[in-house]
């Protein structure tokens, strides 16, 4: 496309001329005897560059003072992005700008993604994400680039940033189409905040021998986690991964080391580990040696709750869990442990009789020994490992659903930790069931018991028979409408409304907020656990009620991040952000 901007005399007299290349405003400056053509929208927030100032071969935008090289369009301020430059010809006294269509610059987009992560530039990240999605880049490629960054630039390891990124990748397909760019941006923004200012991570190489016996590496890894030997644990782990172990073999080894201790670091280690495997699942096996070894140091140095008083007094929950875990491991290791089920026909009968839901409610009692007995009774009745873990996850979700608002607000995080750890355990057991990992069923059940007083009194379960999801927005726009939000979701589902619509509505609510780490964990766990039960079931509904109540308890926020995506989208459409909106 060739655009006639005006005469050379007009350009020299005015110093600049403006025009349009299609819908894109353009500008030609006359400076030091030459004509320079660029977009007439500052790439930062769209202010007209012709209203800026030119000197020394540089144009300065007067809105946020971003500076650009007139010849190339390159910015001197990376937060602003480069502006597009165009060749200009003088033909018969006319100024003609050459505006040929510019193809998507993949390398530039991914470079800007890295720069946005490095410097915490959310607008840069938003623009990069929108450009890549519009060009047909798969979300997994964006997540993969961010994962490489996160694994390289946080000395401490996996952490909350990669967890949120993985959680958003997990739920992406369950969100409304228009919310998916924002979900990616939320994950990227959280990852940036979690890495920025941290020292880089220098990964260890595997051991020179590639044929070490698997049982030896498993025993080493568990020993090194036990003795808090982070480097030794990492090198053992990367050796196993590099030797080509199957994902479930690595998961079983890591899961055994986690359940050698009681509820490591408020359950975060279990959740981080599960998210790491889910991230590799999204990105492919080539990411296993990049992602999984980042867990070794965190696991080795995590808080061990058997060393804390709350797990020892007035009930010695740590000992109860360890003894029951040994009993569980011994019983299952001596049997034909196929996929977590000892008897597939019996587990089918257990499911048909409502056994998992009944077990969940049995775990909400006031006696830890009774809860443990309920688990072993379920095993005798044919429960599989998946059913045990799903029941414990339901019990943990009910602590959220029945959390009473008269509790201290910070105690929402207490019940949240139990729920997200239980979801992680369930996903891990589905992925790689083992007798060692199933010890976590008892451990998380003891966490559910420990949180019993946060359901005293218990919030009443909703009884609504109808609900309009459109009414949820009002619950998230003002404080204190916790029970109302839960009732709306429950009423929607019990009147035949679709589960997917409820998941989408809660996802939209989450994503428009400046959400905290635990919000993302809770929502993602609720999606996974709701989907683990049949559509229309009471269990599925109550899980989503808990998520709605949790979100309503923490909203509203300033909602800055969602606004950034709106701004980035308007910039891509060439809208004038600086102008007053029409009434």
TIDRENZA-51892 format. One record per residue (C-alpha): residue in three letters; z, x negated, y negated. Coordinates in steps of 0.001 Angstrom, whole numbers, plus 524288, in hexadecimal, padded with zeros to 5 digits. Example, Ala and Ser with C-alpha at 12.3 -4.5 7.8 and 13.67 -1.06 7.14 Angstrom:
<sites>
Ala81E787CFF481194
Ser81BE47CA9A80424
</sites>
This chain:
<sites>
Unk800008000080000
Unk7FC077FAD27F2A1
Unk8031A800757E6F5
Unk7FDF17FFAB7D8FF
Unk80A1A7FD7F7D0C4
Unk803B17FC857C355
Unk7FCD97F2F67BA75
Unk800757E4C77B8CF
Unk802707E71A7AA45
Unk80C467F1EB7AD01
Unk8136F7E9237B69C
Unk814287DDA87AD57
Unk818B07E6317A21C
Unk823277EDCF7A98F
Unk827727E2F97B2D7
Unk826B57EC277BE77
Unk81F137F7C57C3A1
Unk8234A801907CDE4
Unk81BD0809B77D7A6
Unk81C5580EF87E572
Unk8171580A1D7F252
Unk8170F816FE7F97A
Unk824EF81C047F7B2
Unk82A9880E767F50F
Unk82D0A80AF07E6BA
Unk827BA7FD637E36B
Unk828677F4A17D793
Unk820587E9387D275
Unk8272F7DF857C977
Unk820537D6167C033
Unk828197C96F7BFDE
Unk824417BB837BC0C
Unk815E57BF2D7BBAB
Unk8158E7C5357C94C
Unk816057D2EF7CF07
Unk8201E7D5C27D9B1
Unk8206E7E24E7E19C
Unk82C9B7E7797E872
Unk832A17F4667ECB3
Unk838A97FB487E115
Unk844D27FEDB7E8C8
Unk84FEC7F54C7EA5B
Unk851D77F46B7F922
Unk860887F51F7F740
Unk861F4802BD7F171
Unk8548A806147EC44
Unk85606803B27DD99
Unk848D78019C7D6A6
Unk846A07F30B7D572
Unk83DE07F4DF7C985
Unk84A617F8747C25B
Unk84FFF7EB287C5C5
Unk84DBD7DE2D7BF10
Unk844927D2E37C22E
Unk846E37C4887BF7D
Unk844567B79E7C678
Unk83BC57BE257D0B0
Unk846967C7807D4A6
Unk848D07D6107D27C
Unk856C67DB037D1A8
Unk85A1F7E91C7D4CF
Unk8631D7EE807CA5B
Unk86A847F7AA7D36D
Unk8717A7EE047DC65
Unk86B517E1747D743
Unk863D67DDEF7E38F
Unk859E17D3267E0D2
Unk84C547D1857E6A0
Unk841C37C71F7E68D
Unk835F87CD597E004
Unk82C0A7C6237E84A
Unk831517C89A7F5F2
Unk83ACD7D3D97F3C9
Unk845867CC017FA67
Unk8532A7CF417F5D1
Unk85D137C57E7F0D3
Unk867C37CF137F4E3
Unk8672A7D1D1803A0
Unk86EB97DE8E8026A
Unk863067E44B7FB2D
Unk857F87E137804DF
Unk84A807DC3480107
Unk841667E4907F8D5
Unk833457E5CD7FD27
Unk829947DD957F54F
Unk81B157E0DF7F403
Unk80F107D8BB7F0AB
Unk8096C7DC307E353
Unk7FB3D7DA367DEF1
Unk7F5607DB1A7D15F
Unk7E7F57E1897D2C0
Unk7DFC27E4C27C6D0
Unk7EBAD7E50D7BE4B
Unk7F2F27EE267C790
Unk7FF7C7EAE77CEBF
Unk7FDF07EE487DD30
Unk809377EDAF7E6CD
Unk806317EBA77F544
Unk80F6A7F45E7FD0B
Unk80AFE7F33480B10
Unk813FB7F9D981505
Unk81E677F06D8198E
Unk821BB7F05582810
Unk82FB87F0BF82CBA
Unk835957E32382C0B
Unk83DE97E2948383B
Unk842E77D4D9835C4
Unk847177D84C827F4
Unk84E107E4B082C6D
Unk856197DDB4836CC
Unk859197D2AB82D62
Unk85E307DC8C823A4
Unk866417E29E82E79
Unk86CCA7D589830F1
Unk86EE17D34682268
Unk874C17E0B4820DA
Unk87E227DE2F82C22
Unk881B77D0CA826F3
Unk884727D51E81908
Unk8893A7E2FC81B4E
Unk87DE17E925813E2
Unk87DA67F71F818C5
Unk872027FB268106F
Unk86A337EFC7815ED
Unk86E1A7F3E2823A4
Unk86A628020382102
Unk85D0C7FE4481BAA
Unk85A877F5428272D
Unk85E637FFB18311B
Unk855DD80A2582ACA
Unk84A3B800ED829BE
Unk84B727FCE3837F6
Unk84D0F80AAF83D26
Unk8418080F6B83509
Unk839678045283AC9
Unk83CDF80863848B3
Unk846E07FDD184BAF
Unk84F918029E856B6
Unk85E048044C85353
Unk8616F7FB3985EA9
Unk85A677F016857AE
Unk862A07F25584B7F
Unk86F037F2F5853A9
Unk86ADA7E6AB85AF8
Unk868D17DED884E80
Unk8760D7E34C84986
Unk87C8C7E01385681
Unk8776C7D22285609
Unk87CCD7D0ED8484D
Unk889FD7D69884C16
Unk88B7A7CDC2857E5
Unk888177C1C284FBC
Unk8901E7C3C384374
Unk89D987C7FB847DC
Unk8A5D57BD4E84DD0
Unk8AF827C74D85301
Unk8A5AC7CD9985C12
Unk8A0C77DB5F85E6D
Unk8A99D7E2F185537
Unk8A8E37EFFC84E55
Unk89BA27EDB1847EF
Unk8940C7EC6685491
Unk89C0D7F7A285A14
Unk89794800DA84F47
Unk889927FBFF850A7
Unk88A0C7FEB885F4C
Unk8905380C0785D3D
Unk8859581014853DF
Unk87B3880B5285D66
Unk881CD81397867F2
Unk8817D8203C86020
Unk8748381E6E85912
Unk86D0C827A286200
Unk877608323D8600A
Unk8763F8325285134
Unk86D1E83A078489D
Unk860A383278845FB
Unk863A5831068378B
Unk8712C82B6C83A5C
Unk86C6B8205B842FA
Unk8691C816AB8380D
Unk876A2818FA8325A
Unk87CD9816B083FAF
Unk875F98098F8409A
Unk87A0D80638832BF
Unk88836809BE835AC
Unk8880F8007084148
Unk8816F7F5A48397A
Unk88A857F73E82DE7
Unk896987F6C583674
Unk8916D7EACD83D80
Unk88EDF7E41183084
Unk89CB57E6B282BF4
Unk8A23C7E1B8838C3
Unk89AC77D4D68384F
Unk89A457D1A6829DA
Unk8A34B7C6868262B
Unk8A5D67C2F383463
Unk8A2A27B59E83A2D
Unk896D27B5798434B
Unk8985F7B5B1851EA
Unk894367A9E4859F3
Unk891CF7AE73867F2
Unk8951F7A60D87397
Unk88B2C7A1E287DC4
Unk88C957A5D288C11
Unk891E379C51895F9
Unk887BC792C389B56
Unk888CE7983D8A929
Unk8815B7A50A8AA7A
Unk8855B7A8788B864
Unk894277A9828B753
Unk899D87B3BF8C099
Unk89B867C0CD8B9F4
Unk8A9557C2EC8BEB6
Unk8AD207B5BE8B8ED
Unk8A7D37B9388AB8A
Unk8AEAD7C6748AC21
Unk8BBB57C0028AF4D
Unk8B9A77B5EC8A4A1
Unk8B6817C01789A68
Unk8C2797C84189D96
Unk8CAF67BC0589D8C
Unk8C5DB7B7688906C
Unk8C7E37C4BF88A36
Unk8D59B7C4D188FE6
Unk8D8AB7B77488A12
Unk8D2057BA9787D19
Unk8C8237AFA287F1F
Unk8BD217B523876D5
Unk8B36D7A9F6877D4
Unk8B4EE7A8D58868C
Unk8B3667B7888880D
Unk8A7257B78887F9E
Unk8A0CE7AC7A88714
Unk8A3D07B32C893F6
Unk89E277BFE388EF5
Unk891B97B9EE88972
Unk88FE97B29A8963D
Unk890567BF5B89DD3
Unk886E27C6128949E
Unk87D8B7BA818945E
Unk87DB17B9C88A331
Unk8770E7C7048A36D
Unk8825B7CF788A7E2
Unk87F9C7DE048A7EF
Unk8856A7E59E89C9D
Unk88EF07ECED8A559
Unk893EA7E01C8AB19
Unk896EE7DAA989D99
Unk89CFB7E79E8999B
Unk8A5BD7E7A68A58C
Unk8AA717D9DD8A286
Unk8AD347DCF08944A
Unk8B3627E9FF897A3
Unk8BCA37E3A38A166
Unk8C1527D9EB8972D
Unk8C3937E4FC88D6F
Unk8CB707ED5C896DA
Unk8D3987E1AF89B12
Unk8DB097E56588EB4
Unk8DF767F2638893B
Unk8D6FB7F87287EAB
Unk8D2947EBF3877EB
Unk8D2AD7EC7D8690A
Unk8D4737FB4C867C3
Unk8C8FD7FD45870E5
Unk8BF6B7F65D867E2
Unk8BC0A7EBF0871F3
Unk8B8137F64787BC7
Unk8AFD17FD248718A
Unk8A9B27F07E86C76
Unk8A62D7EC6687A4B
Unk8A0107F96587D85
Unk898717F955870C0
Unk893817EBA8873A5
Unk88DC97F04388092
Unk888147FC4C87A15
Unk881E07F3B686FB4
Unk87BA77EB3B87A3A
Unk877137F7BC880B3
Unk86FDC7FB8A87446
Unk86A257EE13871C6
Unk867507E8C687F54
Unk86CD77DE4788873
Unk868557D32B87FA2
Unk8735E7D6E68766B
Unk87E027D598880CA
Unk8806C7C6ED87E86
Unk880607C97386FD1
Unk889967D51B86F8C
Unk892E77D4DB87B1F
Unk899197C74D87943
Unk89DC07CB7886BB7
Unk8A8787D3428729E
Unk8AF5A7C7E98794D
Unk8B7C07C30886E13
Unk8BB787D0A386979
Unk8BF937D4828772D
Unk8C7647C8138793D
Unk8CEEA7C94A86C83
Unk8D0AC7D80686BF7
Unk8DDE97DE8A86A67
Unk8E3D77E188877B6
Unk8EBA27EDFF8771D
Unk8F3F87EAC9882E7
Unk8FA527E12387985
Unk8FDF47EBE686FE0
Unk909F07F48E86FCC
Unk902D88019186F08
Unk8FD297FF3C87C87
Unk90A677FB0788211
Unk914738045A87C50
Unk9192A80EC787EBF
Unk90F5080F1C889E4
Unk90A458028A88FC7
Unk8FC338071D88F1F
Unk8F69D7F98A89105
Unk8FD657F7F389E1F
Unk8F9D4805BB8A24C
Unk8EB9A8032489EE3
Unk8EB497F5F68A5B0
Unk8F1A27FB0A8B215
Unk8E8C6806E48B28E
Unk8DD0A7FE418AFAA
Unk8E0437F54D8BB10
Unk8E1EB801158C3D8
Unk8D508806B68BF15
Unk8CDD17F9DC8C0B3
Unk8D32F7F7DB8CE3A
Unk8CFAC8057D8D2CA
Unk8C1DF805018CDA2
Unk8BE6D7F7078D13A
Unk8C17B7F9C28DF76
Unk8B82E8056F8DF9D
Unk8A994807058DE7F
Unk8A94F8073F8CFA0
Unk89BB480C588CCE6
Unk898FD80F098BE94
Unk8A72C812478BBF0
Unk8A7F281CF28C641
Unk8AE8781BBE8D364
Unk8A893828608D866
Unk89D1582E528D121
Unk89E7C83BA48D77A
Unk8ACEA83C048D405
Unk8AA3B8380A8C5FD
Unk8A05B8431B8C521
Unk8AA9084CC58C9AB
Unk8B448846FB8BFF8
Unk8AAA1849418B4E7
Unk8A7598570D8B94B
Unk8B5BC85A9D8B9AB
Unk8B7C68561B8ABA5
Unk8BF8D84A518AFF1
Unk8BC1E841208A4A0
Unk8C01484AFF89A2D
Unk8CCA784E6D8A15F
Unk8D005840058A294
Unk8CDF783E3E893F7
Unk8D7EB848AC890C0
Unk8E1568433789AE8
Unk8E0ED83633893A3
Unk8E64283C7C8873A
Unk8F3F883E5E88C87
Unk900EA8380C888E8
Unk9031382FA5894F6
Unk8FAB08237A89750
Unk8FDCE823658A5DA
Unk8F892831478A714
Unk8EBFF82D0C8A056
Unk8EA4A821D58A9DB
Unk8ECFB82AC58B55E
Unk8E279834088B02E
Unk8D88C828FA8B048
Unk8DB7F8255D8BE66
Unk8DB8D8339D8C271
Unk8CDFA834D58BC79
Unk8C999829008C452
Unk8CEC882F578D0B4
Unk8C6F383B7A8CD2A
Unk8BA81833658CC65
Unk8B96382FF18BDFC
Unk8AFA3825298BAED
Unk8B20181A448B14B
Unk8A91C821088A783
Unk8B0BD82DB68A8CA
Unk8BDBC826CD8A6ED
Unk8B8DD81FCC89ACF
Unk8B2B082C3589545
Unk8BF6E8339189740
Unk8C733829168903D
Unk8BD498292988529
Unk8BEA4837E9883EA
Unk8CD62836A288380
Unk8CC4382C57878DE
Unk8C2DA834F087123
Unk8CC7F8402F871F0
Unk8D679837B286AF7
Unk8CCCE837B485F97
Unk8C96E84611860DD
Unk8D7E2849DA8611B
Unk8DC5984000856C9
Unk8E4DD8476084D18
Unk8E28B8451983EAE
Unk8F1198441B83C21
Unk8F0898368A8422B
Unk8EEF982A99839A4
Unk8E09A8295A83615
Unk8DFC281B8583B75
Unk8E344820C9848E5
Unk8D5858262C84A2F
Unk8D2178181784D6F
Unk8DC33817C78584A
Unk8D601822F685FD1
Unk8C88B81DF285C4B
Unk8CB518110586323
Unk8CEAF817D686FC6
Unk8C2828204186F46
Unk8B8A38159486C4D
Unk8BE8A80C8087675
Unk8BDE3817708807E
Unk8AF9E819E887D44
Unk8ACBF80B6587EB7
Unk8B39A80B2088BEB
Unk8ABAF816D389066
Unk89ED68108288C62
Unk8A2A1803A1892C6
Unk8A63680A5389F85
Unk89956811BC89F89
Unk89255804C989D5B
Unk899D47FC188A6CD
Unk8A499802BA8AEBE
Unk8AE4D7F99A8B516
Unk8BC2F7FACC8BA25
Unk8C0B27F1248AFBE
Unk8BAA77F8BF8A494
Unk8C0778056C8A9A6
Unk8CDEF7FFF78A69E
Unk8CA4180381898C9
Unk8CB16811F089C76
Unk8D9B38109E89E39
Unk8DB27808198922A
Unk8D417811AA88949
Unk8DBBF81CD688F6F
Unk8E82B815E088B2B
Unk8E290814C387D67
Unk8E02B8237B87DA2
Unk8EE6A8255388199
Unk8F30B81C11876EE
Unk8EC5B8247086C92
Unk8F2A88312A87117
Unk8FB52832DB8650A
Unk8EF51833BA85C57
Unk8ECDB840C78630E
Unk8FAB5845A986055
Unk8F8A084FC285BB7
Unk8EAC885060860AE
Unk8E06D855DF857AD
Unk8DBE8862E885CE2
Unk8CF2D862C186424
Unk8C4B886AA585D09
Unk8C1CE8786286190
Unk8B65287B90858BA
Unk8AB4C8834485EFA
Unk8A11788027854AC
Unk89E498756284AFF
Unk8939A87133841AF
Unk891658628684152
Unk88CA6863CC83348
Unk89ABE866AF82F93
Unk89EF78592783416
Unk89A65852E582766
Unk8A52C859B881FC0
Unk8AF45854628294C
Unk8AAAD8468C826B3
Unk8A99A8487481805
Unk8B81184AE781619
Unk8C45E845B981C63
Unk8CCE484C8982634
Unk8C34C8559482D1B
Unk8C58784F3E83A53
Unk8C81985B35842A8
Unk8BD47862E383BF1
Unk8B34E8587183F78
Unk8B7A4858BE84DA0
Unk8B6F58679084E0D
Unk8A913867B484899
Unk8A42185E4D852F6
Unk8AB518656785DCC
Unk8A67B872BB85948
Unk8988E86DC485887
Unk8990D868B086669
Unk8A03E8743C86C51
Unk8968C87DDE86655
Unk88B6A8770C86D51
Unk887C186D39862DD
Unk881A7860B7867BD
Unk8898585485869E5
Unk87EA784C2D86441
Unk87F72853A18575C
Unk88E1A8511F8568F
Unk88C19842B885975
Unk881A1841E384EF8
Unk88A25848D6844FD
Unk895C483FED84775
Unk88CC6834248470F
Unk8876983840839DC
Unk8953B839DE834CF
Unk8992682C6B8398D
Unk88D2E825878343E
Unk88DF982AD182671
Unk89BBB8255682508
Unk89FD78175C82249
Unk8A5B2817A982FBF
Unk8AF9580E4983589
Unk8AEBC8072584269
Unk8B6CB810FC84A0F
Unk8AE5F81C5084578
Unk8A24B816A484BD5
Unk8A9BE813E085850
Unk8AF6682196858ED
Unk8A2868287C8566C
Unk89AF0820518603B
Unk8A57B821EF86AA3
Unk8A5A5830A586843
Unk896EB83173869FB
Unk8977C829E7876BA
Unk8A3128316987C27
Unk89DFF83EAB87815
Unk8913783BCC87F1E
Unk898CE837D388B46
Unk89C988461A88D4A
Unk89377851A688FA1
Unk88D348587A88406
Unk895938641F88040
Unk8A1CD85F1C886FB
Unk8AF3085FE1880B3
Unk8B0FC8514E882A5
Unk8A48F84DCE87B53
Unk8A84E856DE87023
Unk8B6178519186EAB
Unk8B1488439086DE0
Unk8A87C8470A86266
Unk8B37684EDA85C1B
Unk8BB7C8425C85C0F
Unk8B08283AEA85553
Unk8AF0F8459784B0B
Unk8BDAD8457F84847
Unk8BDE9836A284746
Unk8B2B88367183D79
Unk8B86F8417A83564
Unk8C54C83A23834B2
Unk8BEBB82E6882E6D
Unk8B4CB8345782524
Unk8AFB48349081AB3
Unk8AC93826C181649
Unk8A4298220480AF1
Unk897E5822A781393
Unk89183816E380D60
Unk889EB812158192C
Unk882DE81EF881B5E
Unk87ECB81EC280D19
Unk878D48114E80EFB
Unk86FAE816828197C
Unk86BA88217F81056
Unk868D78177E805B1
Unk8610F80EEA80F05
Unk858FC81A9A8135E
Unk8562081EA78055F
Unk851F7810D78021F
Unk8486D810EE80D8D
Unk8429181D8580843
Unk84117817817FAC7
Unk84A66820E67F421
Unk8500F81D587E6DA
Unk85E9881C2C7E930
Unk8613A8190B7DB06
Unk85C508263A7D666
Unk864F8832197D54D
Unk8635083B3D7E0CD
Unk85CE88485A7DE4D
Unk8664C8539F7DCF0
</sites>
